[in-house]
Amino acid sequence: MHLYLVESPRILYLVTSSQEETNGRPRRALVFRAAEGNPHQAVVEFLLKDQVNLSSAVRLTSRIVKGCLGLISVADDLFLAVITSATDIGNTRPTADSAESVAKIHEVNFYCLTSSVWDDLSLIGDSLPSPTYAEQVDVMSMREMRDSYQQSSAPQPVFEHPCAALKKILASGSFYYALGPHWDISSRLAERLSRDSDAADLGAFDERFVWNEYIVRSLIDFRERLDMQEREELDRCQFIVLAIQGYVGVFTIPLPAPPTNGAPTIATLSLISRLGAKRAGTRFNTRGVDDDGNTANFVEVYLFWEQQGLQTFGQRIQITRPQASQPAFERHFAHLTEQYGYVHAINLLGSKDAEASLTSAYARHLHIAKGVWGDDIDITHFDFHQAVRLAGHDSIMRDLRRLSSISDNMDRFGFTMCDVASNEIITEQKGVFRTNCLDCLDRTNFVQDILSRTSLEQYLLLVRREWLNPNALWSYHRELWAENGDALSRIYAGTGALNTSFTRSGKRTLAGVLSDATKSVSRAYINNFQDKGKQIAIDMLLGNLSNQTQVTIFDPIHDSVRAALDARLSEYSIARTCTIFVGTWNLNGRPPSESLIPWLFPRESTPDVMVLGFQEIVPLTAQQIVQTDPEKKRIWENKIVDTLDRRPNKKCDYILLRSEQLVGTALLVFKRRNARFTGLRGMSGNKGAVSIRLEYYDTSFCFITAHLAAGHTNVDERNVDYHTIINGLHFLRGKTIDSHDNVIWLADTNYHDALDMLFAADQLNFVMDAGTAFSGYTEGPVLFRPTYKYDLGTDSYDTSEKMRIPAWTDRILYRGSKLDQSVYSVRSSGGQIIGLVLYAAFRATVHIIDHAKKAALSHLLAESVMSTAPGETLDEKLAALTFSHSKTTEAWWDTPDHPNGVIPASADIDLSTLQRGNPFDSPLDSPLSASPSSSDEELFNNALALQTPMIPAKRPPPPPPPRSKVGDSSAEV
């Protein structure tokens, strides 16, 4: 395929080539342009090639384009990522009906849809003819000669391309994609075989391993909106590419011929390693597990741990958030058991020094998890380094095979085998070995090579015993795993793997020892000094940077459907109520010295979530600002954890979900042990504020604690601080504070009073009323005395020489239609205020979405919008689109006995006569009916959604009856 550019307006055309069309691809073009006024939105069209006019187009690259990886927005410019160089690795499964070949990516270029600034002028100095002529070989040869001449004389660009870091990573030789739309490289063999081979779907992939999922998502969604025939043609054109990162190796091996004839058997040995994309990064920058159960490198130790500071040859390991590790640990095992069945972990960490703490915590967490999964999970601890010290690398295979926990499970798990003629699964693997060392690199690859050989030997014993002996087979097998180890190690650690000389040859040599020493030195330098930039590029590719916004494709039809779905949430979800305790405290640098029970549990209650914000947790000195001491935060964490564990009449356990600190501001989130939260990777800090986001089922929350500018008269500075925080705090995937369903501020706002102790003159009230800060937020009734400023340890206001004016500086503000504040007060004891401690309690409605119902309703709405009457244009339909309350225009309240719904106050009313046709009566057989609710507002919303399919109303429904002026009795009716 070829890529063309047309200016005014700026449009990119990705079109099939004549050679591809000869090989059976449809004559098609995928057209891209930027949407007006939105740097994060594109307009995409899938057209016949004959519908595209390329007479004035410029061909952007002389190379054949292999496919499109997606769209990405960088620095308010929109870029299209296309593969311009790739090589065929080979056919990984020759016995399949269609070749399952893999290509390795060598070069990816990013072409801008919004600006010509980033165009490579050396390539488009002259216009090329349209495809009818441009595909001529002599033209391309002349172009290549001109390019080679200009390359030596062309000036170097002054500015680096915004996507230069992405280009470097994608050109590293570690990315692969499937050649052909009929198979999915991201999924394992058993899963692919279980799908309908006649209905291969590009959208059916394992998103855990697709590295361009973030940038290609908009194109996948665009594909889903096409009709069946267009979708099938788009797949055949292979415009959209799904890429994995890892290693793919293929060897073809002649095996001894059977006695019946002299023809040797040609076997194919293939190895596919997929690096997880859910928690990806470099060696010292991405460690352990996240709250969703995703682990670095997919198989690293799944605890919260990290390595801080300069790392050389000694490992300094710190286990963080030990209380929150168990839920994440179990969530990771839940993912594995759901995907693979039985899971047996092989822990290769040492039992001494720094690794011992991880080994101990690992064993403890798995012992607890066995209470949930029983014999479905287990672990073998094997100190790899100790075994090598005692008997060398040669002993590892022998020692592992002697362990009954491993040998028995090898027999128990088996392998997947299919019939080559019918593609039917004969036997399916029932479990997996989850192998880890510290980095999941050298030791892990060494042991996985042994496990792979053992499994292959089991297969050969069943099908052809004499094939166990050829040295060529095992030589190729060792080479594959050695190459795999080197490839994965270069991705994660920057150098090839250690011990690969033994993996390749089966011997430990002096050259291998020297090579490993060189690699270790190189790793220390790369991981400490070069990997941070690489980590940023990885996060950009995966959409993990806080200032990123995912690209969408302009589609007014489905935008309308999405808006309708949001309005009809109750039809495909059920509601639950959760309770939230929120507290804020300016500590003035003090350590804990008294009981926290009166503050944390002012009433007999067990909230689902406890959110605690602190200001001045450390003294605000220049030294603390440059290098904050985390010890004070840990002291307060331990005090709160101890208080929660030892509180009287304890009815439930709490765990520390997340705690973050920015200089003197800290935010801690605790949850009941059985509460379910996701999305906890979202944390951000800016301008004296720390924020944590989370999702409780399918409802999002954002908590912010802040310390705004001090000074009685510095109102404008405080307003600026607020807007800096609102505009500067970003979370993953471009989420901001305002993009959450519920937002709660718990802060030392430092707003004072214009008059002495008069709440009506409160500065915060003034700025909220004026809309200059905290616009749209609500505060509960302030029925407590000012929280600022007391003499330390007393309930007396400031008696120092400064004589500070008392004020309500500590505040809790919230925004969210489903948030109900039930308590807003200060910590008290014996009726006297003794500290600067404010708290509030909330009841929040959270939704649990039934995604199957949501998909069904989305399809129903889309079909309704897409159907147009004769002569009716889509624009007209969208403009007139409203949701009718019933299938007729007759109003339910308009009856012959009571015209227009007017009921005299003196009338003897039979309420049953008013219920005929009332949309508040939900049909019992409605497949999309909502759960019962006690809220009138929810009942009304449900009623609006009951009549399906959705149709545009040509005229508005009759107006509701006017209010009667008879008297109070009619209003009660």
N, C-alpha and C positions, 0 to 999 in steps of 0.2 A: 504494500500500500504506500501511497505518497501523501505528503503534507503540503498544502498550498495556503497562501496568504493573499487576501484581498483587502485593500484599504478603503476607508470612507464608504460605509462603516467597516471597521476592522473585523474580519471574519477569517477563521481557520477552517480549512476543509481537509478531512481525512478520507481519502478515496481509495477504492480498490484498484490495483494495477491490472493491466491486460493479462499478465502472466498468471496472476491469482484467479482471474475470471476464467482463463483457459482451464485451470485446475478445478473449477467447479464453484468458486465463490460467486455470490450474487454481485451484480453491478450496482454498487451502493456507495453513498457518501454520508459521513457523519459530520455535521456542521456545528461549529461552536462560535458563539459571540458573547460578549459581556452584556449583562442586563443594564439598563440605564439607571444611573443613580445608586447602584448597589455593587460595591467591589467584591462582594461575597456571593454573587448570584450570576449564573450563566444561562444563556438560551441555547438549547441543543435541539437539533432536528436530524431525523434519519430519513434521507431522501434517496430517490433513484438517482443514479449517476447522470442520467440524461437531463434531470431537472436542475443541475448545477451548471452555472455559467463560469468557466474558468479562463475565458479569453484574456482577461487582464490579470490573472493570478500569477503569483511568484512562488516557485517551488522552494521551500525553506531549507531542504537538505538534499544532497545528492544520494544519500543512502536510502535503502528500502526501509520503511518504517515497519516495525514488527507488531506494534499494537500500542494501545493507550493505557497508562497506569492510573490516570485520574486527573482531577482538577484540584488545585490548591491555591489559597489566597495568602500572599506574603506581602507585608508592608503596603496594603491597600491596592495591590496589583493582583490580577488573576492569571494563573499560568496553567497551561495544558502540558502534562508530562507524557512523553512518548518514548518508546524504546527504539533507538536508532542502531543498535548493534547487539547481536546475540548469536550464540552458536548452539547447534543441536548436540546434546549430550548423548542421545541414543534412545532406543526403545526399551523401556523398563519392563514391559510384559509382552513379548512377541506372540504369545499364544492367545492374546485377546483378539476379539473380532476386528477392532480397529487399533492401530498403533498407539500405544501410550508413551509417546516420546516427550522428552523434556529438553528445554532450552535454557542455557545460562545467559544472564544479562551481562553485557559488557559496557554499555553506554546508554544513558537516559538524558534527554534534553528537555528543557522547560521553555515553552514558547508563550509569550505574553498575549493575552486577549485584550488588555486595556491600554497598552502603551507600546510605542515603537522604540522606546529608550533602550530596551534590552535585546533588540534585534541584532543578529550578527550580520553586519553590513557586508562583510567579506563574502557572504554566501548569497546575498540577494541584491548585489549591486546592479545586476541586469535582470530584466524580466525574462522568465522562461515562457515558452509557448504553452498552450493548453495541453492537457494530457494526451490529446490525439497526436501531438507532435513531441511532447516532452519525453515520452517513453522511448524515443528512438535512441539506439545505443550510441550513435556517433555524437549526438548532442551531449549525452552524459559524459562521454570520454573527453570532449572538449572542456566541459565544465570542470572535471577533475583535474585536468592539466592547468587550467587557470587557477584553481584553488591552491594547487601545490606551489605555483609561482607566487601567488599573493601571500601565502602563509609566511614566507621568509621576510617580506617587506611590510606586512600589515602591522600597524602600531598596536601595542598592548592596551587593553581596556583600562580606563582610569578607575572605574568603579567595579567592584566585584559583583557578579550576578547574585541577586537575592537568593537564588536556589543553588548556589555553588556547593554548599555543604551537602545538600541532598544529592546532587549529581555525583559527588565523591563517594558517598556511601553506597548509592545504587550501582556504581561502577566498580565496586570492590570485588566482584566475582563470586559473591555469596548469595545472590538472588536468582531464583529459578521460576519458570512457569511452564504450564502444560501446553504442548503444541496440539491444538485442536480443542473444540468445545465439548467433545464427547466424554471427557474424563476430567476428574478433579484431583489435582496434585495435593491439595490441602487435607484430604481425607484418606484414612487408611483403607487397605484393600477390602476388608470385610464390609465396611460401611458402603463403599462404592458398589460392591456386588449386590448388596441388599436393595439398592435403588433400581428403579425400572430403567433398564438400559435403552429402551426405545423412547424414553422421555427425559433424556439428559438435560439438566437444568443448570445453567451457569450460576444461578442464584443459590444453588445448594452447595455451600462450601462450609468448611470449618473455620469460623472467624477467629479462633484462637491462633491460627497459624498464617493467616493472610495479612501480610505486612502493609499492603497498600489499601486496606479496607477503609481507612479514614478518608483518603483522597478519591477512592473509586466509588464510595457509597452513593453519591449523587447519580452516577451513571448506572449503577445497579438499580436504583429506584426508578430512573428514567426507563430502563429496560422493562421493568415490571409493569409499567403503564402501557406498553405497546400491546397491540393485539397479538394473537398467537402466531400468525404468519410472519409479521414483522419481527417479533422476538426471535423466531427461529432463523430468519435471515440475518439478523444482527449477530447472532451467535456464530453462524457460518462464516460471516465476514471476519470474525476474530478481532474486531476493533477493541474490545475490552479484555484486558489481561489481569489475572489474579496472580500475584507473586508471593512466594514463600522465601524465607531466608534460612539457610542451613547448608546442606550438602546433598548432592545427588551424584552417585557413581554407578556406572554400568560396565560390566565385563562380559565378554562372550568367550565361553570355555568349551573346548572339545573334550568329551568324556569317553571312556572306553566303550567300544561297540559291544552289543550283546552277542552271544555265540551264534545266534540264528543268521546274522548277516554281517557283512564287513563294514557297514557304514557307521561312522562314529556319531554319537549323539551330541548335538550342539546345545549347550545350556547357557542361560543368561543369568548372571548374578547381579542383582541390583540392590542398592542401599539408598534409602531416602531418609534424611534427618531433617526435622522441622523445628526451628527455633520458635518458642512461644513469643507472641507479640503483645500479650496482655500486660506483662511486666518486663519490659526489655530495656537493655542498657549495657553500660560498660562495667568492668569488674568491680571497682570500688565505689561506683556511683549508684548502683542498683543491687541491693542485697535483700535476701530473705523473702518474706511473704507480704502481701498487702491485705487489706481488710476483706477483699472479695475472694481471698484464697488463691490468688495468682502468685506464682513464684518467679524469681529471676531465673532466666535461662530455662524456664519451665520445670526444671527438676532440682532446684537448689533447696537447701534446708528451709522448711516452711515454718519458720518462726520469725518474730520481729527481732532482727539483729542488724548491726551495721559495723563498719570499720571507719573510725574517724581519724583525722590527722594524716600525717605522712606515713605511708606503709612501705616498708622495705622488705626484709626477708623474714622478719618475725611477724606473726599474725596477732594484732590487737583487736579482740572481738568484744563487742558490747551488746548484751541482750537488752532490748528496749521493749517497753509496754508488755511485760510478762503476763499481766492479767488478761490482756486482750488477745493473746496468742492462741488460746484454745479454740475460740469460735472460728478464727481464720484457719487454723490447723484442720479443724473438722470440716470446714467448708471446702478446703482443698481436697480432702479425702472424698467428700461427697461427689465432687466433680469427677475424680478418677474412677470411683466405683461405678458411677453411672455410665461412664464411657467404656470402661474396660473390664468390669467385673471384679474378680479378686485382685488385691494389691498386696504385694510383698515388698517391703522396703529393705534395701541393702545399704546400710550406713557405713561408709568407708572412712569416717572421721577417726582421728586418734583418740585415745583414752587418757592422754596427758596434755599438759600445758593448756594453751588457749582453746584448742578444739574440744577439750573435755567438757567445758561448760555447755557447749552446743549439744554434745552427745548426751549428757545427762538430761537436759531439758527436752531433747527429742524423745528419749525413752519415756519420760514422765508424761508428755502429751499423748504419745501413742497408747500408753497404758489406759489413760482416761478415754481415748477415742474407741478402744476396743469394747468399752461398755456400750457403745452405740452399734458398732458393726460386727462385734464378735470375731469369729474366725475368718471373716471376709478380708481382714487386714492383719498384717503381722510384720515383724521386723527382725533382721539379722544384723548385728553389729560386728563388723570385721575391720580391725585396725590394719589398714593396708600397709602403712609405712612400717609398722612393727613386724609384720609378716615378711616384708622385703629385707629388713635388717637381719632377721633371724635366718632366712633361707634363700634370699634372692628372689628375683622376679619369676624364675622358673617355677617356684613353689606355689604361686598364686592360683593357677588353674587347678592344681592338685588339691590344694586346701579347700577351695570353694566347692569342688565336686564332692569332697568328703563330708561337707556340711549337709546333714539330712534336711534341714529347713529349706535349703536351696534345691537339692536334688529331688526331694519329694514334690516340691512345687513345680519343678520343670516338667515332671510327669503329669501333675495335676492340671497345669495350665494348657499344655499342648501347643498346637499351632493351627493356623488357618490354612486349609487346603481346598482348592476348588477344581471342578471338572473343566478341563480346557475346552471341551466341545460345547458344553451348555452354560458355562460360567456359574453353575450351581455350587454352593458351598457344601463341601463334603464334611469337613470338620472345622470348627471355629475355636479360636483361642479363647480360653476362659479367664485369663488373668494376665497380669503384667508384673515385672520386677521394676520397682522404682529405685534406681541407683543414684546415690549422691556422694560427693565429697564436699570440700569447702566451696570450690568454684564450679563443681560439676564439669570438670574438664579432663585432666590427665588421668587420675585414678578411675573416674567414672568410665571414660572411653576404654580403658584397659580392661575393666571387668565386663563391660557390655560386649566387647569382642569375644570374650570367653562364653558368655551366655548365648550369643548369636551362634557360635560354632557348635555349642552343645545342642541347640534347637535344630540346627541344620543336620547334625549327625542323627538325631532322632528321626527326621524325615527320610534321610537316605536309607536308614535301616529298614524302613517300611517299603520303599519303592525299588531300590537297587543297592544291595549291600556292597557290591564291588566298587561302587563309586566313592566309598569312604577312603580308599587308599591313594588316589592320584594326588601327587604333591602339587600339581598345578592348581587344583581347586582351592586348597588351603593357602597357597601362596597368594592367589588373587583375593581370597577372603581377607587375609591379613593386610594386604595392600589397601583394600577398600576401607577397612576400619582405621588404618593409619592415616589415610587421606581425610577421612571423616574427622578424626581427632584434630588434625592440623587445621582444617577449615573452621571448625567450631571454635577452636582456641583463638585463631586469628580474629574472629568476630568479637569475642568477649574479652580476650586478654591482650590482643595485639601481636602475638607471636604464635608460631606453631606449638603443638602440644608437646609436653615432656613424655618420655618413655616410648615415643613412636618408633625409635630405632629398634627397640625390642619387639614391638608389635609387628613391624615389617619383616624382620629376619628371625625372630625367636631367640635372639642372642643379645646380651648386654655387652657393648664394645666400648673401648676408650673414646672413640670418635663420638659415640652416642652420649657418653657422660659429658664430654666437652661441649657438645651441642646443647644439651639441657642446661648447662651452666650459663652459656651465652644467652639462651632464651630467658632464663630467670632474671638476668641483669637487664635485658631489654624490657621485660615486662614491668620491672620496678620503675623504670623511667617513664614508659608510655602510660602506665596506669595512674601515676601520680601527677604527671605534667601535661599530658596530651589528651586524655580521655574526656575532660569536661566539655570541650568543644564538640567532640563526637557525640556525647550524650545529648547535647542540645539539638544536634541534627537528627538524632534518632527520635527524640521527643517531637520535633517538628513533623517528621514523616508520619508518626503515629497519632498526631493531634493532641499531644499531652502538654503543650505549652499553654500558659494561662492566657496569653493574648491572642490565641488563635480562634478563628471562626470558621466552621466547616462550610464548604461551598454547597449551595443548593442550586437546583435547576428550576428556572421560572416555569410555573405550571399553574395557571389560574384555576383550572378545574380541581386539581388535587389540593390546592391551597384552600379552596372552598370546602372540600371534603374534610380537611384537617380541622378547619374552624368549626364545622358542624360536629365533628367527633368530640372536640373539646367541650362544646355546649351540651353534649348528650352523654357526658361521662357516667352518669348514674345508671345508664342502660347496660354498660359492660363492666361495672365494678361494684364492689360492696364496700361499705364504709365501716370503719372502726374508730373508736375514740382512744386517744393516748393522752397521758398527762405529762407535763413538762414542768420541772422546777428550774428557775433561773435565779442566780444570785450574782451580785457584783460587789467588790470590796477593794478600796484603795488601801493597800497595806502599809504604805509609807516606809517600805523596806523592813518591816518587822517580821520576825519568825513567829510561828504559832506558839501561843502561850496559854491558851484557855480552851475550854470545851467548845466544839463546833456544833454540838447537838442543837442548841437553841436556834442557830441559823439554818442548818441543813434540814432539820425536821421540826419546824415550828408547830406543826400539826401532826396528828397521827395519819400519815399517808405514805404511800410507796409509789412515787412517780416512776413512769417508764424511763424518763430521761432526766438527768441532772446536768445543767450547764452552768459552770462557775467561771466568772471572769475576774481577773485581778489586775490592778494597776499599781505601779511602783512596787512590784514584787522584789525588785532589787533597788538599791539607791541609785538615783539617776545621775551618776558621775560620768566623767569623760571616759574613764577606763571601762565602765560597764557598756557604754554606747559602742566603743570600739570592739570589745570582746566580752559579750555577756556571759556571766557565770550561771550555768544551768543548775547549780547545786541548790539554790534557794527554791527553785521550782520543784525539784525533787523532794525537798523537805516538806513542802506544802502538799505535794501529791501523797507522800507517805502518811502524813497526818490525816488527810481526808479519807484515804483508803482504810486506815486504822479505825477512824470514826465510823465509817460505814459498816465495817466488820463487827465492831464491838457495841454498836448501838443497842439499847434495850428494846425488847419486844420485836426483834428482827424477824421480818416476814419474807424477805427475799434477799438475794445477793446482788451486789453491783460490781461491775468491772469497769476499769478505766479504758474507754474506747479510744480516745485521742487526746493528747495534750500538746500545745504548741506555745512558743514564747517568742516575742519580738522585743528585745531590750527589757523594759520594765512591765510590759503588758503580756499577760498569759491567759490562755483559755483552756479549760479542762471540760471534757464531755464524758459523763458516766452513763451507763445504761444497765437496766435489769438484765440479768444473765440470759434470760430466754427471749429478749426482744430482738427483732430482726432488722438490721440496718445494712445498707449498701452505699456505694458511692463515696466511701470515706477517704478516698485519695485526694479529695478537694480540700486544700488548706492554702491560705494566702495571708500575707502580712504587708501592710503599707501604712506609713505616716502615723505611727503610734497606735495601730490597730491590728488585731489578729482575728481571722475569721475561719470557721470550720463549716463545711457543708456536709449534709448527709441525706440519705433517702430512707424514710420509714415506709416500707413496702413501696408504693408508687407515688408517694407525696414527698416533695423536697423541702428541706429546711436549711436555713442559713443563719448562723449565730455570729455576731460581731461584738467583740469587746474593744474598747478604745479609750484613750486618754487624750482629750482635745486640749487645745492651747489654753494655758492658764492666764490669769489676769482678769480683774473685775471688768474692765472696759474693752477687753479684746474680743468683742463679739464677732467682728468681721474675720479675724484670724480663725476663730472656731468654725465659722461657716465655711471658710476655705478648706480647713481640715476635713470637714464632713464631705465636701464635694471631691476632694482628692481621694478619700477612701472609697467613695461610691464609684468613681470613675477609674480608680487605679487597682482595685482588688479584682482579680480575675482567677477563675478556676480552670480545670481541664476542659478541653473541648469548647473554649470560648464562653463558658458560663460566667455570668456576673451576679452581683448581689440581687439585682432586680429580676433576674430570670428564675427565681425560686418562688414556690407557692407560698412559703411562709418565711418571714425574716424577723429576727428579734435582735435588737441592740441592747446590750447590758454594759453600761459605760459610765466612766466619770466624764460627763460632758463639759464640766467646768462652767456651764452657764450659771450666772448669778442672778441676783434680783436688783431691779432698778431702785427699789425702796427697801428699807430695812424690814426683813422677815414678812414681806407681803407677797403671797404667791401670785396675786393678780398682776404684779409687776415683774414676773419671772421672765428672764431673757429668752429662755427656750420657748415659752408660749408665744412670745412676740415673733420669733423667727419662723415658727411653725405656721402661725396665722398669716404671716407675710409670704410664705412659700420660699424663703431664702435658704432654709435647711430643713431636713426631715419632713419634707412634703409628702403627704400620703400616709404618714405613720400615725399611730394612735397610742395614747398613754392612758392608763387607768386613773381613777380618781386619786389625787394626792391627798391623803388623809393623815399623813404623818408629819412630824416636825422636820425642819431642815436637817440634812445629813452632814452639813459642813458648817463650821469646823469645830471639833471638840478638843478639849484638853485630853491628853493621852490617858486612857484608863478611867475616865470619868464621864459623867453625863452633863458636864458643864461646857458651854460654848467657850471659844478662845478667850482666855484671860491674859494672854501675853501682851507685850507692848504693841504688837501689830493690831490686836483687837479686830480680827477679820469678821466681816459681816456674815452671819449665818445664811446659808443658801441651800437650795435643793440641787446640788451639783451631780449627785449620783442618780441616774435615771434608767428606766427600762421602757423601751418603746418597741412597738411591734406593728407588723403589716401582714395581713392574710385574712381572707374572708371566712376561713374555717377555724380561726384562732379565737378562743374565748378566755379572757383573763378572769380568773376567779379570786385571786389574792394579789394584793400589791401593798407591801408594808416593809417595816424595818425590823431587824433583829431586836428583841426586847427581853428584859428579864425583870420580873417584879414590877412591870409597868413603866420602867425607866429605860430610856434609850442609852445604851452604853458604848456604841461604836458606830462606825461608818459602814454598816452592813445593810444592804438593801436586797430584797428578794421578791419574787413574783411566782405565781403558779398559773399554768395555762391548761386548758383542755383543747385538744386539736383533733379535728376529723381527718383521718388518713384513708386513702383509697387503695384497694387491692384490685388490680385490673385483671379481668379474664381476657387474655390476649386472643383467644380463639373467637370470643364474642366480638371483640373489637375489630378483628379482621373481617368477620362476616358483615358487620354493620358498615365498615369502610367500603367493602365491595358493593353492598346494596346502595349506598349513597352515590358511589362513583357511577354505577350503572344508571341511576336515576338522572344524574346531571348530564351524562353523555347522550341520553336519548333526547332528541329534539323533534319538535313538530315540523311538518312540511312548511318550508318557507321561513322557519325561525332560525336565526343565526345564534351561534354559541354565545357571542357577546351579549346579545339581547337577553338570552336566557339567564346568563350569570347576573346581569344587571337587575333583572326582575325577580331573582331567586329569593323566595321567603319560605318559611316552614309553616304549612297550613296546619291548623289544629284538628281538622277532621276532613273526611273525604268529600263532604258537601259544604256549601257556604251557609247552611242553616245553623244558627247558634243554638246551643243546647238549652240556654235559659229562655229562649223565645218560644212560648207555648200559647195555644189559643186561650187558655184560662188566664194567663198572665202575659199579655203582649209586651214585648221588649223587656221581659223579666221584671216588671214592676209588680210588687206584691204589697197590697194595702196592709197597714199595720193591724187592722181589725180582722183580717182574714184568718179563717181556721185552716192552718197549713198542714197538708199531708206531705211530709218531706219525701216520701217514697216516690211521689209523682215527679219530683224534680231530678231524679237520678237517671231517667231514660236518656241514653246518649251522652251522658256526662263523661268527658274524657278522663276525669279523675278515677273512674272505674276501670282498673287495669284488666285487660283480658287474661283469663287464666292460662290460655294456651299461647300467649305471646312468647316467642323464643328469645326475645331480647328484653324482656321486662326486667325492671330493677328490683332490688330487694326492698322489703318494707322499710319505711322510715317514718319517724315521728315528726319530721320537719315539714311544715307546710310548703316551704320554698322548694324542697326536694320533690315533694309530691307533685307540685305544679310543673316542675321541670320534667318529671317523668311523664306527665300527661302530654306535654308537648311532643314527646318523642315516640308516643305509642303508634301513631298512624304511619304505616309504611306501605308502599314505598314513598319516599319524599317526592313531592311534585311541586312545581312552581305554581303559585297562586296568581291567577290572572287578575283578580280583584281582591281587595282586602276583605277580611271577614267582617261581619256586622259588629258595630261597637258594643262594648259592655253596657249594661243598663245604667242610666244615670242614678245618682244617689237620691233616695227618697227623702222628702222633707217632712214626712208625716210625724216622726217622733223617734225616740230612742228604741222603741220596740222593733221597728223595721230594721234598724241597724243591727240589732241582736240577731234577727232572723238571717 
